[in-house]
Amino acid sequence: MIFAGVLIVIATFYAIVKKFETRLVLLGSGILMACIGGKPMPAVDAFGTALVDPSLTPIICLTMGFSFVLDYTGCSANLVSLITGWLKKMKLILIPATVILVWFMNIALISASGLAAAVGAILIPTLIRAGVHPAMAASTVLLGTWGSSVSPGSPFVVQVAALAQTDVMSVILPFAPKVFICVLITSVLLTMIAFAKKENSTVTEAAAGEENEAKKINYFYAVIPVVPIVLLIISSPVVGWIPQISIVNAMLLGTALCLAATRPDLKEFAARYFKGAGAGFSDIVCLIAAAAVFIQGMNVIGLTDFLIAGMSNSASIAKISAVFGPFLLAAISGSGNAAVLAFNGTVTPHAASFGLNIGDMGSAVQAAGMLGRCMSPVAGVTIICAKLAGVSPMELAKRNAIPCIVAGIAMIVLVLL
């Protein structure tokens, strides 16, 4: 069954590369693996569960609705015109600055998919308008979505602190500077790739024409798209300036502000909003649900357990497997959560045997899982970023692969050696 699972995973990635219908490929592969494993129903159940996931589905639908009305009312155009003028002066650091910005935001907003949906709807179109290739724009946002690896609110960081029998900040403080160096490495490498592929910020004629047409910027309109993001940051437990606001409520408040400020045709406004919410469900939620079936199929056939057991039992290469075990599983399956929990539960408590402390090893394990997810074509956060840019998830994986792999090597050197 393991051999069959490996063949199916390879065939799945090949089909995605060849641009077959991604949802159909993931569904078919997941159900096939589950059937071979003799338990097809868990895979089927995973699809329905993901469709109504209360932690993700409302966020995606309401965020996409908000995005559609921002376009309709011209708020997005005003923001883009405002930022594009500034970005043109900072072409050399546009991509790395975006990676670092998203990474810091992910510390406060630990849901990578929720962050991508909320922030990507603004940053990705802005980068594209500034002349960045759509796939590179999406890759830039995606590459910043592992900041929660140093967030006090991350359950994985809490797990490491419990294993080390210390407080959370004692785990984060010595680890954060090292992991931030890895962030800088990824941002610089992605910038180099963008220049090599000529996908960097070079304002196109179309963008320049749009900018000329929108010389008179309505600054109030331009602020509206970022209001939900600001609310989410200042209300997060990490900042705590105001009572916490959910992403759903922040998007609803942003939509209400957009309606009140722009006073558009109410019927058309509502139509655009619900069209966006529907597009979010059909294009993004359904794709994430299909990916959930694929991941469940890997679980049923035993491929996930096989990979975890293989790296957990490799004591002689524990320092390498601590990073690249969760990293590779996250890259393949789209989620490193299982690998992180299993590795930290079985191997990390014995960190002293490898000449390491539990805090360093556990931190590297959970950060590597999140980093590997940034180059997975089936991860929910990848799917969200790709859809916002109108490109294939595989295009993002190809661009982020080298930065993520090099950062993984750097993490081994900085944290574990």
KOLVO-425270 format. One record per residue (C-alpha): y, x, z; residue in three letters; residue number from 0. Coordinates in steps of 0.001 Angstrom, whole numbers. Example, Ala and Ser with C-alpha at 12.3 -4.5 7.8 and 13.67 -1.06 7.14 Angstrom:
// residues 2
+---------+---------+---------+-------+------+
:      yy :      xx :      zz : marba : zalo :
+---------+---------+---------+-------+------+
:   -4500 :   12300 :    7800 :   ALA :    0 :
:   -1060 :   13670 :    7140 :   SER :    1 :
+---------+---------+---------+-------+------+
***
This chain:
// residues 417
+---------+---------+---------+-------+------+
:      yy :      xx :      zz : marba : zalo :
+---------+---------+---------+-------+------+
:       0 :       0 :       0 :   MET :    0 :
:    2353 :    2882 :     752 :   ILE :    1 :
:    1782 :    4336 :   -2706 :   PHE :    2 :
:    2388 :     931 :   -4274 :   ALA :    3 :
:    5579 :     561 :   -2244 :   GLY :    4 :
:    6891 :    3924 :   -3428 :   VAL :    5 :
:    6203 :    2996 :   -7060 :   LEU :    6 :
:    7969 :    -364 :   -6624 :   ILE :    7 :
:   11023 :    1261 :   -5015 :   VAL :    8 :
:   11248 :    3778 :   -7858 :   ILE :    9 :
:   10885 :     981 :  -10425 :   ALA :   10 :
:   13572 :   -1026 :   -8609 :   THR :   11 :
:   16110 :    1781 :   -8760 :   PHE :   12 :
:   15233 :    2430 :  -12396 :   TYR :   13 :
:   15823 :   -1239 :  -13249 :   ALA :   14 :
:   19172 :   -1218 :  -11433 :   ILE :   15 :
:   20209 :    1933 :  -13292 :   VAL :   16 :
:   19278 :     205 :  -16560 :   LYS :   17 :
:   21562 :   -2657 :  -15519 :   LYS :   18 :
:   19011 :   -5424 :  -15167 :   PHE :   19 :
:   20221 :   -8411 :  -13117 :   GLU :   20 :
:   20453 :   -6786 :   -9682 :   THR :   21 :
:   19771 :   -9921 :   -7663 :   ARG :   22 :
:   16656 :  -10722 :   -9666 :   LEU :   23 :
:   15358 :   -7145 :   -9453 :   VAL :   24 :
:   15794 :   -6952 :   -5677 :   LEU :   25 :
:   14274 :  -10381 :   -5116 :   LEU :   26 :
:   11294 :   -9662 :   -7333 :   GLY :   27 :
:   10639 :   -6228 :   -5846 :   SER :   28 :
:   10935 :   -7441 :   -2269 :   GLY :   29 :
:    8631 :  -10412 :   -2755 :   ILE :   30 :
:    6120 :   -8274 :   -4667 :   LEU :   31 :
:    5947 :   -5744 :   -1821 :   MET :   32 :
:    5639 :   -8537 :     726 :   ALA :   33 :
:    2806 :  -10144 :   -1255 :   CYS :   34 :
:     965 :   -6813 :   -1485 :   ILE :   35 :
:    1419 :   -6497 :    2272 :   GLY :   36 :
:    -111 :   -9942 :    2722 :   GLY :   37 :
:    2987 :  -11499 :    4316 :   LYS :   38 :
:    5255 :  -13014 :    1657 :   PRO :   39 :
:    6965 :  -15527 :    3953 :   MET :   40 :
:    9003 :  -13025 :    6015 :   PRO :   41 :
:   10625 :  -11832 :    2791 :   ALA :   42 :
:   11381 :  -15398 :    1733 :   VAL :   43 :
:   12783 :  -16161 :    5179 :   ASP :   44 :
:   14999 :  -13065 :    4968 :   ALA :   45 :
:   16726 :  -14519 :    1919 :   PHE :   46 :
:   17608 :  -17793 :    3622 :   GLY :   47 :
:   18672 :  -16048 :    6821 :   THR :   48 :
:   21008 :  -13690 :    4946 :   ALA :   49 :
:   22606 :  -16587 :    3051 :   LEU :   50 :
:   23783 :  -18198 :    6281 :   VAL :   51 :
:   24406 :  -15042 :    8299 :   ASP :   52 :
:   27267 :  -16128 :   10589 :   PRO :   53 :
:   28415 :  -12531 :   11022 :   SER :   54 :
:   28919 :  -11954 :    7302 :   LEU :   55 :
:   28872 :  -15036 :    5054 :   THR :   56 :
:   32062 :  -16680 :    6420 :   PRO :   57 :
:   33876 :  -13335 :    6314 :   ILE :   58 :
:   33041 :  -12713 :    2666 :   ILE :   59 :
:   33774 :  -16258 :    1492 :   CYS :   60 :
:   37091 :  -16619 :    3336 :   LEU :   61 :
:   38187 :  -13109 :    2406 :   THR :   62 :
:   37510 :  -13750 :   -1276 :   MET :   63 :
:   39371 :  -17065 :   -1035 :   GLY :   64 :
:   42321 :  -15216 :     503 :   PHE :   65 :
:   42132 :  -12604 :   -2252 :   SER :   66 :
:   42240 :  -15265 :   -4975 :   PHE :   67 :
:   45339 :  -16983 :   -3570 :   VAL :   68 :
:   47071 :  -13630 :   -3114 :   LEU :   69 :
:   46651 :  -13079 :   -6836 :   ASP :   70 :
:   47765 :  -16618 :   -7663 :   TYR :   71 :
:   50935 :  -16472 :   -5568 :   THR :   72 :
:   51929 :  -12979 :   -6673 :   GLY :   73 :
:   51578 :  -11416 :   -3221 :   CYS :   74 :
:   49051 :   -8891 :   -4514 :   SER :   75 :
:   51302 :   -7958 :   -7419 :   ALA :   76 :
:   54235 :   -7314 :   -5087 :   ASN :   77 :
:   52120 :   -5183 :   -2765 :   LEU :   78 :
:   50692 :   -3248 :   -5691 :   VAL :   79 :
:   54149 :   -2653 :   -7155 :   SER :   80 :
:   55385 :   -1448 :   -3784 :   LEU :   81 :
:   52483 :     907 :   -3109 :   ILE :   82 :
:   52046 :    2141 :   -6681 :   THR :   83 :
:   55514 :    3663 :   -6677 :   GLY :   84 :
:   54619 :    5584 :   -3526 :   TRP :   85 :
:   51149 :    6508 :   -4719 :   LEU :   86 :
:   52456 :    8003 :   -7960 :   LYS :   87 :
:   54172 :   10668 :   -5874 :   LYS :   88 :
:   50927 :   11498 :   -4044 :   MET :   89 :
:   48352 :   11661 :   -6824 :   LYS :   90 :
:   46690 :   14776 :   -5449 :   LEU :   91 :
:   45923 :   13217 :   -2057 :   ILE :   92 :
:   45533 :    9549 :   -3020 :   LEU :   93 :
:   41727 :    9521 :   -2943 :   ILE :   94 :
:   41205 :   11643 :     200 :   PRO :   95 :
:   43946 :    9741 :    2037 :   ALA :   96 :
:   42183 :    6448 :    1275 :   THR :   97 :
:   38800 :    7764 :    2464 :   VAL :   98 :
:   40316 :    8959 :    5742 :   ILE :   99 :
:   42318 :    5748 :    6216 :   LEU :  100 :
:   39239 :    3535 :    5817 :   VAL :  101 :
:   37222 :    5838 :    8079 :   TRP :  102 :
:   39745 :    5478 :   10898 :   PHE :  103 :
:   39919 :    1713 :   10394 :   MET :  104 :
:   36125 :    1542 :   10703 :   ASN :  105 :
:   36414 :    2997 :   14195 :   ILE :  106 :
:   38302 :    -111 :   15255 :   ALA :  107 :
:   36425 :   -2565 :   12999 :   LEU :  108 :
:   32804 :   -1461 :   13278 :   ILE :  109 :
:   31333 :   -3863 :   10713 :   SER :  110 :
:   31215 :   -1831 :    7505 :   ALA :  111 :
:   30641 :   -4899 :    5328 :   SER :  112 :
:   33352 :   -6901 :    7063 :   GLY :  113 :
:   35779 :   -4000 :    6763 :   LEU :  114 :
:   34980 :   -3538 :    3074 :   ALA :  115 :
:   35501 :   -7225 :    2403 :   ALA :  116 :
:   38792 :   -7351 :    4287 :   ALA :  117 :
:   40283 :   -4003 :    3276 :   VAL :  118 :
:   38599 :   -3490 :     -85 :   GLY :  119 :
:   40126 :   -6664 :   -1488 :   ALA :  120 :
:   43510 :   -4964 :   -1066 :   ILE :  121 :
:   42874 :   -1238 :   -1438 :   LEU :  122 :
:   40504 :   -1303 :   -4425 :   ILE :  123 :
:   42837 :   -3273 :   -6739 :   PRO :  124 :
:   45717 :   -1100 :   -5547 :   THR :  125 :
:   43866 :    2094 :   -6440 :   LEU :  126 :
:   42884 :     678 :   -9808 :   ILE :  127 :
:   46484 :    -277 :  -10560 :   ARG :  128 :
:   47500 :    3268 :   -9609 :   ALA :  129 :
:   45263 :    4576 :  -12373 :   GLY :  130 :
:   42039 :    5328 :  -10488 :   VAL :  131 :
:   38867 :    4352 :  -12363 :   HIS :  132 :
:   37412 :    1095 :  -10897 :   PRO :  133 :
:   34116 :    2731 :   -9904 :   ALA :  134 :
:   35965 :    5638 :   -8281 :   MET :  135 :
:   38282 :    3240 :   -6450 :   ALA :  136 :
:   35305 :    1383 :   -4995 :   ALA :  137 :
:   33542 :    4664 :   -4142 :   SER :  138 :
:   36654 :    5841 :   -2304 :   THR :  139 :
:   36691 :    2797 :     -14 :   VAL :  140 :
:   32904 :    2890 :     451 :   LEU :  141 :
:   32957 :    6559 :    1461 :   LEU :  142 :
:   35137 :    5763 :    4462 :   GLY :  143 :
:   32841 :    3105 :    5926 :   THR :  144 :
:   31036 :    5264 :    8487 :   TRP :  145 :
:   33852 :    5692 :   10992 :   GLY :  146 :
:   32002 :    3484 :   13473 :   SER :  147 :
:   29780 :    6512 :   14157 :   SER :  148 :
:   32445 :    7529 :   16689 :   VAL :  149 :
:   33423 :    4034 :   17833 :   SER :  150 :
:   33008 :    3095 :   21506 :   PRO :  151 :
:   32024 :    -374 :   20312 :   GLY :  152 :
:   29085 :     816 :   18218 :   SER :  153 :
:   25711 :    -212 :   19683 :   PRO :  154 :
:   24200 :    3023 :   18368 :   PHE :  155 :
:   26752 :    5135 :   20225 :   VAL :  156 :
:   26004 :    3094 :   23344 :   VAL :  157 :
:   22284 :    3792 :   22843 :   GLN :  158 :
:   22919 :    7538 :   22661 :   VAL :  159 :
:   25042 :    7435 :   25817 :   ALA :  160 :
:   22264 :    5583 :   27641 :   ALA :  161 :
:   19681 :    8159 :   26530 :   LEU :  162 :
:   21965 :   10980 :   27664 :   ALA :  163 :
:   22669 :    9134 :   30929 :   GLN :  164 :
:   26408 :    9508 :   30495 :   THR :  165 :
:   29399 :    7413 :   29488 :   ASP :  166 :
:   30232 :    6605 :   25878 :   VAL :  167 :
:   33395 :    8698 :   25652 :   MET :  168 :
:   31526 :   11763 :   26895 :   SER :  169 :
:   29321 :   11405 :   23823 :   VAL :  170 :
:   32136 :   10678 :   21381 :   ILE :  171 :
:   34763 :   13267 :   22356 :   LEU :  172 :
:   32745 :   16444 :   21634 :   PRO :  173 :
:   31188 :   14903 :   18512 :   PHE :  174 :
:   34293 :   13377 :   16883 :   ALA :  175 :
:   36029 :   16633 :   15797 :   PRO :  176 :
:   32817 :   17868 :   14141 :   LYS :  177 :
:   32164 :   14641 :   12299 :   VAL :  178 :
:   35787 :   14453 :   11183 :   PHE :  179 :
:   35311 :   17808 :    9444 :   ILE :  180 :
:   32466 :   16136 :    7550 :   CYS :  181 :
:   34850 :   13312 :    6605 :   VAL :  182 :
:   37329 :   15838 :    5237 :   LEU :  183 :
:   34536 :   17459 :    3246 :   ILE :  184 :
:   33514 :   14140 :    1669 :   THR :  185 :
:   37099 :   13257 :     796 :   SER :  186 :
:   37781 :   16623 :    -849 :   VAL :  187 :
:   34534 :   16580 :   -2818 :   LEU :  188 :
:   35110 :   13031 :   -4058 :   LEU :  189 :
:   38593 :   14065 :   -5174 :   THR :  190 :
:   37128 :   17003 :   -7079 :   MET :  191 :
:   34619 :   14675 :   -8751 :   ILE :  192 :
:   37426 :   12295 :   -9684 :   ALA :  193 :
:   39402 :   15084 :  -11334 :   PHE :  194 :
:   36313 :   16447 :  -13076 :   ALA :  195 :
:   35506 :   13005 :  -14465 :   LYS :  196 :
:   39204 :   12347 :  -15144 :   LYS :  197 :
:   39058 :    9283 :  -12884 :   GLU :  198 :
:   41891 :   10338 :  -10612 :   ASN :  199 :
:   45276 :    8685 :  -10179 :   SER :  200 :
:   46992 :    8708 :  -13541 :   THR :  201 :
:   49045 :    5577 :  -13957 :   VAL :  202 :
:   47968 :    3857 :  -17138 :   THR :  203 :
:   50300 :    2354 :  -19700 :   GLU :  204 :
:   49212 :   -1116 :  -18638 :   ALA :  205 :
:   49938 :    -353 :  -14995 :   ALA :  206 :
:   53271 :    1199 :  -15891 :   ALA :  207 :
:   54159 :   -1892 :  -17905 :   GLY :  208 :
:   53251 :   -4162 :  -15017 :   GLU :  209 :
:   55341 :   -2016 :  -12679 :   GLU :  210 :
:   58342 :   -2244 :  -15009 :   ASN :  211 :
:   57979 :   -6002 :  -15137 :   GLU :  212 :
:   57955 :   -6198 :  -11337 :   ALA :  213 :
:   60911 :   -3950 :  -10538 :   LYS :  214 :
:   62323 :   -6487 :   -8126 :   LYS :  215 :
:   59830 :   -6507 :   -5292 :   ILE :  216 :
:   59639 :   -9317 :   -2765 :   ASN :  217 :
:   58914 :   -7264 :     346 :   TYR :  218 :
:   57949 :  -10294 :    2401 :   PHE :  219 :
:   55339 :  -11263 :    -182 :   TYR :  220 :
:   54165 :   -7648 :    -270 :   ALA :  221 :
:   53521 :   -7645 :    3491 :   VAL :  222 :
:   51396 :  -10813 :    3522 :   ILE :  223 :
:   48157 :   -9185 :    2240 :   PRO :  224 :
:   48132 :   -6630 :    5062 :   VAL :  225 :
:   48890 :   -9077 :    7893 :   VAL :  226 :
:   45188 :   -9884 :    8552 :   PRO :  227 :
:   44310 :   -6187 :    8634 :   ILE :  228 :
:   47085 :   -5412 :   11101 :   VAL :  229 :
:   45982 :   -8324 :   13294 :   LEU :  230 :
:   42402 :   -7087 :   13272 :   LEU :  231 :
:   43396 :   -3557 :   14238 :   ILE :  232 :
:   45792 :   -4382 :   17058 :   ILE :  233 :
:   43457 :   -7039 :   18474 :   SER :  234 :
:   40327 :   -4861 :   18373 :   SER :  235 :
:   38800 :   -3792 :   21712 :   PRO :  236 :
:   39672 :    -175 :   20887 :   VAL :  237 :
:   43416 :    -938 :   20609 :   VAL :  238 :
:   43721 :   -4168 :   22591 :   GLY :  239 :
:   47411 :   -4877 :   22101 :   TRP :  240 :
:   46762 :   -8608 :   21695 :   ILE :  241 :
:   43752 :  -10855 :   22422 :   PRO :  242 :
:   40914 :  -10189 :   20005 :   GLN :  243 :
:   40992 :  -12080 :   16694 :   ILE :  244 :
:   37905 :  -12487 :   14525 :   SER :  245 :
:   37958 :  -11461 :   10864 :   ILE :  246 :
:   37469 :  -15112 :    9880 :   VAL :  247 :
:   40475 :  -16263 :   11899 :   ASN :  248 :
:   42594 :  -13354 :   10646 :   ALA :  249 :
:   41847 :  -14340 :    7042 :   MET :  250 :
:   42647 :  -17993 :    7753 :   LEU :  251 :
:   45950 :  -16982 :    9349 :   LEU :  252 :
:   46740 :  -14816 :    6334 :   GLY :  253 :
:   45972 :  -17700 :    3987 :   THR :  254 :
:   48178 :  -20050 :    5993 :   ALA :  255 :
:   51021 :  -17521 :    5962 :   LEU :  256 :
:   50621 :  -17091 :    2202 :   CYS :  257 :
:   50844 :  -20858 :    1708 :   LEU :  258 :
:   53853 :  -21262 :    3990 :   ALA :  259 :
:   55758 :  -18301 :    2544 :   ALA :  260 :
:   55197 :  -18850 :   -1164 :   THR :  261 :
:   55098 :  -22686 :   -1188 :   ARG :  262 :
:   53001 :  -22932 :   -4382 :   PRO :  263 :
:   51533 :  -26026 :   -5996 :   ASP :  264 :
:   49217 :  -27216 :   -3215 :   LEU :  265 :
:   46523 :  -28572 :   -5527 :   LYS :  266 :
:   46276 :  -25361 :   -7540 :   GLU :  267 :
:   46457 :  -23242 :   -4392 :   PHE :  268 :
:   43475 :  -25092 :   -2914 :   ALA :  269 :
:   41555 :  -24859 :   -6188 :   ALA :  270 :
:   42074 :  -21103 :   -6385 :   ARG :  271 :
:   41129 :  -20649 :   -2739 :   TYR :  272 :
:   37826 :  -22503 :   -2999 :   PHE :  273 :
:   37045 :  -20847 :   -6314 :   LYS :  274 :
:   37396 :  -17481 :   -4581 :   GLY :  275 :
:   35216 :  -18594 :   -1666 :   ALA :  276 :
:   32573 :  -19788 :   -4121 :   GLY :  277 :
:   32704 :  -16531 :   -6052 :   ALA :  278 :
:   32259 :  -14639 :   -2804 :   GLY :  279 :
:   29113 :  -16601 :   -2041 :   PHE :  280 :
:   27510 :  -16465 :   -5481 :   SER :  281 :
:   28436 :  -12908 :   -6398 :   ASP :  282 :
:   28302 :  -11122 :   -3051 :   ILE :  283 :
:   26403 :  -13139 :    -419 :   VAL :  284 :
:   23535 :  -13950 :   -2780 :   CYS :  285 :
:   23291 :  -10296 :   -3759 :   LEU :  286 :
:   23192 :   -9226 :    -115 :   ILE :  287 :
:   20496 :  -11836 :     506 :   ALA :  288 :
:   18453 :  -10417 :   -2367 :   ALA :  289 :
:   18835 :   -6942 :    -848 :   ALA :  290 :
:   17574 :   -8354 :    2477 :   ALA :  291 :
:   14408 :   -9524 :     712 :   VAL :  292 :
:   13938 :   -6021 :    -711 :   PHE :  293 :
:   14353 :   -4415 :    2722 :   ILE :  294 :
:   11962 :   -6919 :    4301 :   GLN :  295 :
:    9428 :   -6196 :    1567 :   GLY :  296 :
:    9590 :   -2507 :    2486 :   MET :  297 :
:    8960 :   -3451 :    6115 :   ASN :  298 :
:    5979 :   -5678 :    5322 :   VAL :  299 :
:    4240 :   -3190 :    3032 :   ILE :  300 :
:    4627 :    -543 :    5717 :   GLY :  301 :
:    6895 :    1792 :    3788 :   LEU :  302 :
:    9664 :    1771 :    6406 :   THR :  303 :
:    7270 :    2566 :    9269 :   ASP :  304 :
:    5642 :    5277 :    7173 :   PHE :  305 :
:    8957 :    7018 :    6558 :   LEU :  306 :
:    9980 :    6724 :   10214 :   ILE :  307 :
:    6636 :    8031 :   11483 :   ALA :  308 :
:    6751 :   10945 :    9063 :   GLY :  309 :
:   10107 :   12202 :   10247 :   MET :  310 :
:    9494 :   11418 :   13932 :   SER :  311 :
:    6328 :   13535 :   14018 :   ASN :  312 :
:    7929 :   16554 :   12336 :   SER :  313 :
:    8864 :   18413 :   15520 :   ALA :  314 :
:    9066 :   21750 :   13689 :   SER :  315 :
:   11868 :   20472 :   11471 :   ILE :  316 :
:   13417 :   18084 :   13950 :   ALA :  317 :
:   16922 :   19426 :   13461 :   LYS :  318 :
:   16803 :   18732 :    9732 :   ILE :  319 :
:   14909 :   15465 :    9962 :   SER :  320 :
:   17362 :   14212 :   12616 :   ALA :  321 :
:   19996 :   14082 :    9891 :   VAL :  322 :
:   18142 :   13675 :    6622 :   PHE :  323 :
:   15463 :   11306 :    7915 :   GLY :  324 :
:   17876 :    8436 :    8740 :   PRO :  325 :
:   20094 :    9568 :    5857 :   PHE :  326 :
:   17371 :    9204 :    3215 :   LEU :  327 :
:   16021 :    5940 :    4596 :   LEU :  328 :
:   19524 :    4450 :    4637 :   ALA :  329 :
:   20127 :    5653 :    1085 :   ALA :  330 :
:   16870 :    4067 :    -122 :   ILE :  331 :
:   16867 :     814 :    1821 :   SER :  332 :
:   20588 :     181 :    2336 :   GLY :  333 :
:   20212 :     160 :    6108 :   SER :  334 :
:   19535 :    3070 :    8408 :   GLY :  335 :
:   19437 :     924 :   11530 :   ASN :  336 :
:   15646 :     923 :   11881 :   ALA :  337 :
:   15411 :    4677 :   11416 :   ALA :  338 :
:   18260 :    5351 :   13842 :   VAL :  339 :
:   16796 :    3173 :   16588 :   LEU :  340 :
:   13265 :    4494 :   16109 :   ALA :  341 :
:   14241 :    8173 :   15873 :   PHE :  342 :
:   16556 :    7996 :   18874 :   ASN :  343 :
:   13864 :    6147 :   20787 :   GLY :  344 :
:   11026 :    8568 :   20040 :   THR :  345 :
:   12413 :   12025 :   19222 :   VAL :  346 :
:   15922 :   12317 :   20676 :   THR :  347 :
:   14782 :   12086 :   24330 :   PRO :  348 :
:   12968 :   15398 :   23691 :   HIS :  349 :
:   16076 :   17103 :   22278 :   ALA :  350 :
:   15870 :   19884 :   24875 :   ALA :  351 :
:   12563 :   20979 :   23335 :   SER :  352 :
:   14451 :   21777 :   20132 :   PHE :  353 :
:   17267 :   23610 :   21882 :   GLY :  354 :
:   19654 :   20646 :   21644 :   LEU :  355 :
:   21266 :   18186 :   24010 :   ASN :  356 :
:   20590 :   14480 :   23687 :   ILE :  357 :
:   24220 :   13594 :   22982 :   GLY :  358 :
:   24496 :   15900 :   19975 :   ASP :  359 :
:   21138 :   14987 :   18480 :   MET :  360 :
:   21518 :   11253 :   19011 :   GLY :  361 :
:   25048 :   11277 :   17611 :   SER :  362 :
:   23916 :   13155 :   14505 :   ALA :  363 :
:   21053 :   10709 :   13967 :   VAL :  364 :
:   23184 :    7580 :   14048 :   GLN :  365 :
:   26050 :    9111 :   12046 :   ALA :  366 :
:   23611 :   10307 :    9372 :   ALA :  367 :
:   22212 :    6793 :    8975 :   GLY :  368 :
:   25690 :    5436 :    8339 :   MET :  369 :
:   26565 :    8310 :    5991 :   LEU :  370 :
:   23406 :    7740 :    3941 :   GLY :  371 :
:   24318 :    4083 :    3569 :   ARG :  372 :
:   27509 :    5179 :    1771 :   CYS :  373 :
:   25400 :    6298 :   -1204 :   MET :  374 :
:   22918 :    3403 :   -1252 :   SER :  375 :
:   23157 :    1040 :   -4233 :   PRO :  376 :
:   21458 :   -1770 :   -2277 :   VAL :  377 :
:   23576 :   -1640 :     896 :   ALA :  378 :
:   25637 :   -4744 :    1560 :   GLY :  379 :
:   28837 :   -2725 :    1900 :   VAL :  380 :
:   28168 :   -1028 :   -1466 :   THR :  381 :
:   27606 :   -4378 :   -3120 :   ILE :  382 :
:   30869 :   -5721 :   -1729 :   ILE :  383 :
:   32906 :   -2732 :   -2921 :   CYS :  384 :
:   31237 :   -2772 :   -6339 :   ALA :  385 :
:   31888 :   -6460 :   -6859 :   LYS :  386 :
:   35533 :   -6090 :   -5858 :   LEU :  387 :
:   35866 :   -3390 :   -8520 :   ALA :  388 :
:   33756 :   -5218 :  -11111 :   GLY :  389 :
:   31257 :   -2361 :  -11510 :   VAL :  390 :
:   27560 :   -1713 :  -10833 :   SER :  391 :
:   26616 :    -592 :   -7287 :   PRO :  392 :
:   24733 :    2315 :   -8861 :   MET :  393 :
:   28034 :    3699 :  -10186 :   GLU :  394 :
:   29240 :    4046 :   -6601 :   LEU :  395 :
:   25999 :    5661 :   -5459 :   ALA :  396 :
:   26208 :    8291 :   -8205 :   LYS :  397 :
:   29774 :    9259 :   -7290 :   ARG :  398 :
:   29176 :    9392 :   -3534 :   ASN :  399 :
:   25841 :   11236 :   -3654 :   ALA :  400 :
:   27145 :   14823 :   -3686 :   ILE :  401 :
:   29861 :   14280 :   -1020 :   PRO :  402 :
:   27380 :   12533 :    1283 :   CYS :  403 :
:   24626 :   15133 :     857 :   ILE :  404 :
:   26987 :   18053 :    1443 :   VAL :  405 :
:   28458 :   16298 :    4484 :   ALA :  406 :
:   24922 :   15817 :    5822 :   GLY :  407 :
:   24265 :   19552 :    5492 :   ILE :  408 :
:   27590 :   20286 :    7181 :   ALA :  409 :
:   26628 :   17981 :   10046 :   MET :  410 :
:   23418 :   19927 :   10631 :   ILE :  411 :
:   25394 :   23191 :   10749 :   VAL :  412 :
:   28263 :   21904 :   12895 :   LEU :  413 :
:   26344 :   19712 :   15322 :   VAL :  414 :
:   22731 :   20849 :   15502 :   LEU :  415 :
:   22720 :   24608 :   14788 :   LEU :  416 :
+---------+---------+---------+-------+------+
***
